[in-house]
Amino acid sequence: MPVAPPASTAVRTADPKPPPAAERVYTHIKEAVLDRRYEGGTLLTEGDLAEAVGVSRTPVREALLRLEVEGLIKLYPKKGALVLAVSAQEISDVVETRLLVEEFAARKAVPAPARLIARLEQLLEEQRELAEAGDLAAVSVKDRCFHAEIVKNAGNEILSRLYDQLRDRQLRMGVAVMEAHPGRIAANITEHGELLEAIRAGDAEGAAQVVRRHVGRVRVLVRGDDR
């Protein structure tokens, strides 16, 4: 009589569930707004969004309400959702906050631990590669990660959380600057290299000065005041 093979003791891993429909819509819209596929002034309709993501209108409404709270869109009943443009006041507020946080963090980075130097070198190289590939959205993400790594290194959790709240606005402004001023991509990478070298050399004031010059240019370029 044949012996039945032993039952497998392996536990089958369930296929991961796809994210809820409202989350998919939220991600779709937010990514498109941040990388400027949906530019400021674009009117989005529930029907078009539902068709684009392949869902019903109910999760679209949930996602739009969430994005309105985050300040990325403005809802107009029976019309749709307007993607909000970056205002001059928002630019000023973001730059001022970045300067306060990032200058402090740059000074705190000295003397720099080897882990921080290695991570900044890695992010700088990744930014160069993405710039060569022409992926502006990804370059903006790496740009932001470079600065965030220095802020995180400062060890102040309150400042880190405050800085995280700027993330979406930073990414959106970063893509806008690079689209309008393509030469700024290489300049950003150069300035990141200067910041890294100042930190590596133990020059706290020099690092803060690089940050002041580097971040201050954002206000000028996004406003279109560059001469």
N, C-alpha and C positions, 0 to 999 in steps of 0.2 A: 504493500500500500504506500503510495507516494507521500512523502512528508511535505506538508505545506511550508512554504518559506516563512521565516519569522517576520512578524509584523515590524514595519519600519518604526524606529524610535525617533526619527527626525521630526521636528515640528515644522509644519509648513508655515511659511511666512505669508500672511495675507497681503494681497496687493494694496499698496497705499491708496487711500481714498483721495480722489481729486478734491481740491479746495472748494468750499461752498461757492455757489454761483455769484453771490454778492461780492465775495472776496476776489473772484476772477475779474469781475467788472471793475472793481476798485483798482486792482493792480494794472489792468489794461489802461484805464484812463490816467492814473497817476504817472505811469511810466511815459505815456505819450505827452503829458503836460510837461514833465521834467526834461525830456529830451527834445521838446518843442515840435513834435509832430502835430500836437494840438497847440497852436500858438495863442498868445493873449488876444482876446477879441473873437475867438472862434466860438460859434454857437453849436452846442452839442444837443442832439435830440434823443429822447429815450428810445425811439424806434430804431434809429441808426446804431446806437450803442448796443441794443439788444441783438440786432442782426450781426454786428461785428464780433460779438463774443459768443453768440449762439445760446442766448438765454431769454427768459421772459422779461417783461418790463418791471416786475416787482423787485428783483435783485438789483436792477439798474437804479431804481429809486433809492434803495438802501445805500448803494455805493455813492450816489450823488450827494445825499445828505451828509455822509461822512466826509466827503471831500470839501463840502461847503464849510463845515466846521473847521477844517484845516486851512481854510483861506485860499484854496486854489481855484474855486469856481463860485459863481453866484447863480442861484436858482431863480428862474422866472416861471411861475405857474402857467401851464398850458403852452409855453414857448420852448423851454429847454433849459440848458445850463450854459452860462457864459464863462469861458476860461478867462480868468482875471490876468491882466497884464501886470508886470512888475512895476510898482510905482516908485517915484523918486524918493518918497519918504521911506519906503521899505528898503531901498538900496542903502540909504543913509543909516537906517537902524541896524541893518545886518552888518555893514562895514564897521560901524562903531563898536558893536558887540564883539565882532571878530577881533578887532584890534585889542580890546580890553583883555579878552581871553587868551589870544595867541601870543601877544607880547609877554604876558605873564608866564605862559607855558614855555616859551622859548628860553626865557631866563632860567626857569626851573630845570630845564633840560641839561644844564651845565652844573657839574660834570656829567657827561652822558654815559649811561650803562651800555655795554657792548650790544645788548639785545636791541636797544633803540637804534643804534647806528646801523646794525645789520638790517633791521626792518625798513628803515628809511632808504637804504641803498636798494633794497629789493623793490620798494614801491616806485622809486625814481626810475629804475630800469624798466619796470612794467609800463610806466607812463610813456617812456620813450618808444617802446614797442607799439603801444596803442596809437600814439601820435603818427608813427610811420604808416600804420594801417588806415589812418583817417577816421577812426571811430571816436567822434567828438564826445558822445555821451559817456563812453567808457573812460576816456581821458579825464573828463570832469569828475567822475567817481574816484579815480585814482588820485587826482589832485586833492580832492577833499579828504581822502583817506590819509594822505601824507600829513596834512595838518592835524587831522584828528589823532593820529598816532602820537604826535608831540603833546597834544592836550591831554591825552589819556596818561601819558608818562608823568605828568605833573602830580598825579595822585590825589586830585581834588574831585571827589565824586559829584559834588554840586555843580562845579564848573563843567565837568564832563557831560552831565545831563543837560545843562543849559546849551552847550555847544551842539549836542545831538539835535536839539530842537531847531537849529538853524539848517539842518542837513538839506531839506527839500529846497529851500530858497537858495542855498549855495549852489546846488547842482543846476538849478534852472538858470541862475545868473551866469554860471560858468559856461554852459553851452551857448548862451546868448553872446557872451564876449568872444568866444572862439569862432562863432559863425560870422560875426561882424568884423572881427580883427584876427584873421588866420595867423598872422605873424606872432600873435600873443601866445600861441601854443609853445613855440620854441623859447620865448621869453620866460614863460612860467617854468619850464623845465630848467632853464639856466638859473633862475632865481631860487628854485628848490635846491639845486646843487650848491648855490652860495650859502643857503641856510644850513644845509647839511654840513658843509665845511666849517662854518662858524661854530656849530654845535660840537663837531668833532675836535676842533681846536680849543675848545673850552672858553670861547669868547661869548659870554652871555649878552653883553651890550651889543656886540656886532650882530648876533642872531636876532635880537629884538629890532635892530635897525633894518635888517633885511625884511622882516615881517611887516614893519611899518610901511616900507616902500612898496612891497609886493601886494599887500592887501589894499593899500590906499589906491593903487591903480585900478582896482575893480570899480570903485565908485566913479572914477573918471570915464572909464571905457563903457560901462553899462549905461551911463547917462548920455553917452555920445558927445562928451565935452572934449575928447582928445583932439589935439591939434597936430 
